Amino acid sequence: MAQEIVTIEDLQKFRLQLLDDLKALIRPSNQIQKQWLRSPDVRKMLGISHGTLQNLRIRNILPYRKVGGIIFYKYTDIVNVLERDAFPRNGPFETPEDFESASTPKHSRS
């Protein structure tokens, strides 16, 4: 009967392969992404407040569709906004906070 010697390197390769297999089971690559998302999903996805999302709509930065009283956002539109960098470093807004403060209405006294 032949004996095989298992080395530390063999165990390391096995561990890495096992981790890859577990990741594939937990996060299947063929997971279906919804085409249309509601406001709470978009806010969670982008990590923004209700007011910020409303400002993105008002300023026509993020396209949307309204059906009844429910606002829907197309997933690809959200990705496009992120890829075109809605907050350019050399633009008028250095940070998302600058955008929020600029978009709040300023009341003037007469």
PASEBA-1860 file (N, C-alpha, C; in nm, 3 decimals):
! residues 110
1> MAQEIVTI> 0.085/-0.117/0.000/0.000/0.000/0.000/0.089/0.123/0.000 ~ 0.064/0.217/-0.095/0.146/0.337/-0.106/0.094/0.443/-0.010 ~ 0.185/0.515/0.050/0.149/0.623/0.141/0.179/0.757/0.076 ~ 0.091/0.854/0.101/0.112/0.988/0.050/0.144/1.080/0.167 ~ 0.234/1.171/0.143/0.271/1.268/0.246/0.198/1.398/0.213 ~ 0.126/1.449/0.312/0.053/1.574/0.296/0.139/1.684/0.356 ~ 0.169/1.782/0.275/0.254/1.892/0.322/0.167/2.011/0.365 ~ 0.230/2.105/0.431/0.161/2.228/0.472/0.110/2.302/0.348
9> EDLQKFRL> 0.189/2.300/0.243/0.147/2.365/0.118/0.022/2.300/0.061 ~ 0.013/2.166/0.068/-0.107/2.096/0.022/-0.229/2.136/0.104 ~ -0.212/2.147/0.234/-0.322/2.188/0.321/-0.365/2.332/0.293 ~ -0.269/2.417/0.265/-0.299/2.557/0.233/-0.380/2.565/0.103 ~ -0.340/2.489/0.001/-0.414/2.488/-0.125/-0.557/2.435/-0.104 ~ -0.569/2.332/-0.022/-0.700/2.277/0.007/-0.787/2.379/0.079 ~ -0.730/2.450/0.174/-0.804/2.552/0.249/-0.854/2.662/0.155 ~ -0.767/2.710/0.067/-0.806/2.815/-0.026/-0.915/2.769/-0.122
17> QLLDDLKA> -0.903/2.647/-0.170/-1.005/2.592/-0.260/-1.138/2.577/-0.188 ~ -1.133/2.533/-0.062/-1.255/2.517/0.017/-1.321/2.653/0.041 ~ -1.242/2.754/0.070/-1.297/2.889/0.089/-1.363/2.941/-0.038 ~ -1.299/2.920/-0.152/-1.356/2.963/-0.280/-1.488/2.892/-0.308 ~ -1.493/2.763/-0.278/-1.616/2.687/-0.299/-1.728/2.736/-0.208 ~ -1.696/2.766/-0.084/-1.796/2.817/0.010/-1.848/2.955/-0.033 ~ -1.758/3.041/-0.080/-1.800/3.173/-0.127/-1.895/3.160/-0.246 ~ -1.866/3.066/-0.335/-1.951/3.045/-0.452/-2.090/2.997/-0.410
25> LIRPSNQI> -2.097/2.918/-0.305/-2.226/2.870/-0.257/-2.305/2.981/-0.188 ~ -2.236/3.066/-0.114/-2.302/3.172/-0.039/-2.349/3.284/-0.133 ~ -2.264/3.325/-0.227/-2.295/3.431/-0.322/-2.293/3.376/-0.463 ~ -2.403/3.321/-0.509/-2.402/3.269/-0.646/-2.383/3.382/-0.746 ~ -2.301/3.358/-0.846/-2.270/3.461/-0.945/-2.386/3.489/-1.039 ~ -2.481/3.398/-1.046/-2.595/3.419/-1.134/-2.713/3.480/-1.062 ~ -2.687/3.552/-0.953/-2.793/3.616/-0.877/-2.860/3.722/-0.964 ~ -2.990/3.720/-0.967/-3.066/3.811/-1.052/-3.084/3.944/-0.979
33> QKQWLRSP> -3.046/4.052/-1.047/-3.062/4.188/-0.994/-3.195/4.242/-1.044 ~ -3.272/4.301/-0.952/-3.397/4.362/-0.993/-3.370/4.476/-1.090 ~ -3.454/4.489/-1.190/-3.436/4.596/-1.288/-3.485/4.729/-1.233 ~ -3.593/4.728/-1.154/-3.650/4.850/-1.098/-3.647/4.842/-0.947 ~ -3.602/4.950/-0.883/-3.590/4.955/-0.738/-3.677/5.067/-0.682 ~ -3.726/5.047/-0.561/-3.803/5.151/-0.492/-3.707/5.240/-0.414 ~ -3.761/5.353/-0.369/-3.679/5.452/-0.297/-3.602/5.394/-0.178 ~ -3.666/5.314/-0.089/-3.589/5.261/0.025/-3.470/5.176/-0.018
41> DVRKMLGI> -3.489/5.099/-0.127/-3.379/5.015/-0.177/-3.265/5.102/-0.229 ~ -3.299/5.210/-0.300/-3.197/5.299/-0.357/-3.122/5.371/-0.244 ~ -3.197/5.420/-0.143/-3.133/5.489/-0.031/-3.036/5.397/0.041 ~ -3.077/5.273/0.061/-2.989/5.176/0.127/-2.868/5.144/0.041 ~ -2.890/5.127/-0.088/-2.782/5.094/-0.182/-2.677/5.205/-0.187 ~ -2.723/5.331/-0.189/-2.631/5.444/-0.200/-2.587/5.499/-0.065 ~ -2.655/5.458/0.041/-2.622/5.509/0.173/-2.655/5.657/0.189 ~ -2.772/5.696/0.138/-2.810/5.838/0.143/-2.945/5.852/0.213
49> SHGTLQNL> -2.977/5.975/0.249/-3.103/6.004/0.318/-3.215/6.024/0.217 ~ -3.337/6.031/0.272/-3.454/6.056/0.188/-3.441/6.191/0.118 ~ -3.395/6.291/0.190/-3.380/6.425/0.132/-3.278/6.430/0.019 ~ -3.168/6.359/0.036/-3.066/6.355/-0.069/-3.121/6.288/-0.194 ~ -3.194/6.181/-0.176/-3.254/6.113/-0.291/-3.353/6.205/-0.361 ~ -3.431/6.279/-0.283/-3.525/6.374/-0.341/-3.451/6.483/-0.419 ~ -3.339/6.532/-0.366/-3.259/6.632/-0.437/-3.203/6.577/-0.568 ~ -3.163/6.451/-0.569/-3.113/6.390/-0.692/-3.223/6.383/-0.797
57> RIRNILPY> -3.347/6.361/-0.752/-3.461/6.361/-0.845/-3.489/6.502/-0.896 ~ -3.496/6.599/-0.804/-3.530/6.737/-0.840/-3.429/6.794/-0.939 ~ -3.302/6.765/-0.918/-3.196/6.819/-1.004/-3.174/6.735/-1.130 ~ -3.262/6.639/-1.152/-3.255/6.550/-1.270/-3.121/6.477/-1.280 ~ -3.060/6.447/-1.168/-2.936/6.369/-1.167/-2.969/6.221/-1.176 ~ -3.079/6.181/-1.111/-3.119/6.041/-1.110/-3.258/6.027/-1.170 ~ -3.269/5.967/-1.289/-3.401/5.950/-1.353/-3.488/5.855/-1.271 ~ -3.619/5.875/-1.279/-3.714/5.792/-1.206/-3.845/5.783/-1.281
65> RKVGGIIF> -3.928/5.689/-1.239/-4.063/5.675/-1.292/-4.156/5.668/-1.171 ~ -4.270/5.732/-1.183/-4.367/5.730/-1.075/-4.491/5.656/-1.122 ~ -4.529/5.553/-1.049/-4.649/5.475/-1.080/-4.738/5.484/-0.957 ~ -4.851/5.551/-0.974/-4.936/5.577/-0.859/-4.860/5.667/-0.764 ~ -4.842/5.624/-0.642/-4.765/5.702/-0.546/-4.627/5.646/-0.521 ~ -4.586/5.548/-0.599/-4.459/5.480/-0.577/-4.358/5.524/-0.681 ~ -4.238/5.560/-0.634/-4.131/5.604/-0.724/-4.036/5.486/-0.747 ~ -4.008/5.461/-0.874/-3.917/5.353/-0.912/-3.794/5.411/-0.982
73> YKYTDIVN> -3.679/5.346/-0.961/-3.553/5.385/-1.022/-3.499/5.264/-1.096 ~ -3.450/5.286/-1.216/-3.391/5.178/-1.294/-3.249/5.152/-1.243 ~ -3.217/5.026/-1.220/-3.087/4.988/-1.165/-2.973/5.040/-1.252 ~ -2.988/5.030/-1.384/-2.880/5.075/-1.473/-2.861/5.226/-1.466 ~ -2.970/5.301/-1.441/-2.956/5.447/-1.424/-2.876/5.481/-1.300 ~ -2.896/5.406/-1.194/-2.821/5.428/-1.070/-2.673/5.401/-1.093 ~ -2.644/5.292/-1.162/-2.505/5.258/-1.192/-2.442/5.366/-1.280 ~ -2.517/5.415/-1.378/-2.465/5.521/-1.466/-2.433/5.648/-1.389
81> VLERDAFP> -2.518/5.685/-1.294/-2.492/5.804/-1.213/-2.364/5.785/-1.132 ~ -2.347/5.668/-1.077/-2.226/5.642/-0.998/-2.102/5.643/-1.087 ~ -2.113/5.588/-1.206/-1.996/5.581/-1.294/-1.958/5.717/-1.352 ~ -2.055/5.804/-1.372/-2.020/5.935/-1.428/-1.978/6.033/-1.319 ~ -1.976/5.987/-1.194/-1.926/6.063/-1.082/-2.008/6.191/-1.063 ~ -2.121/6.176/-0.996/-2.212/6.288/-0.972/-2.148/6.397/-0.887 ~ -2.043/6.364/-0.815/-1.977/6.461/-0.729/-1.830/6.473/-0.770 ~ -1.800/6.535/-0.884/-1.661/6.545/-0.928/-1.578/6.629/-0.833
89> RNGPFETP> -1.454/6.590/-0.814/-1.367/6.661/-0.719/-1.338/6.803/-0.762 ~ -1.328/6.826/-0.891/-1.298/6.960/-0.939/-1.424/7.036/-0.978 ~ -1.539/6.979/-0.950/-1.665/7.043/-0.985/-1.714/7.133/-0.873 ~ -1.838/7.174/-0.883/-1.893/7.266/-0.784/-1.909/7.203/-0.646 ~ -1.918/7.069/-0.639/-1.937/7.002/-0.511/-1.818/6.912/-0.483 ~ -1.747/6.942/-0.376/-1.632/6.859/-0.339/-1.676/6.730/-0.273 ~ -1.785/6.734/-0.197/-1.834/6.617/-0.126/-1.985/6.609/-0.140 ~ -2.045/6.493/-0.110/-2.191/6.485/-0.111/-2.254/6.583/-0.011
97> EDFESAST> -2.186/6.612/0.097/-2.239/6.707/0.195/-2.248/6.847/0.135 ~ -2.151/6.884/0.052/-2.157/7.014/-0.017/-2.280/7.019/-0.108 ~ -2.307/6.907/-0.174/-2.424/6.900/-0.261/-2.551/6.919/-0.180 ~ -2.560/6.851/-0.065/-2.679/6.860/0.020/-2.698/7.003/0.070 ~ -2.592/7.067/0.117/-2.607/7.202/0.171/-2.641/7.302/0.061 ~ -2.592/7.281/-0.061/-2.623/7.371/-0.172/-2.766/7.352/-0.220 ~ -2.822/7.232/-0.200/-2.954/7.205/-0.252/-3.064/7.241/-0.154 ~ -3.029/7.277/-0.030/-3.132/7.317/0.065/-3.174/7.459/0.035
105> PKHSRS> -3.303/7.487/0.035/-3.348/7.622/0.001/-3.300/7.725/0.102 ~ -3.259/7.838/0.053/-3.215/7.947/0.139/-3.328/8.049/0.147 ~ -3.367/8.082/0.269/-3.475/8.178/0.290/-3.415/8.316/0.306 ~ -3.466/8.410/0.232/-3.416/8.546/0.244/-3.523/8.633/0.308 ~ -3.479/8.724/0.388/-3.572/8.816/0.455/-3.585/8.941/0.371 ~ -3.706/8.989/0.357/-3.729/9.109/0.278/-3.742/9.230/0.367
END
